[in-house]
């Protein structure tokens, strides 16, 4: 419970910094988009590689959060089993 109380202020600080520090984000430029589309229409594969790269970057944060969550869950489960053994003895 003490860990959660320590994490909440850090989470709120991070969240507030994300909302207050807004920077301009530009999407893929029209020239790059046209180049990738024309490459795909002409039988090239570099446009498909661009799309695969975007999907790869999209899934990476979800995998990282999933792995950290699984490790946290596994460790918490082990702690709970150890506490149960101590109470039984």
Secondary structure, DSSP 8 states (H G I E B T S, - for coil): -HHHHHHHHHHHHHHHHHHH---------HHHHHHHHHHHHTT-SHHHHHHHHHHHHHHHHHHHHHHHHHHHHHHHHHHHHHHHHHHH-
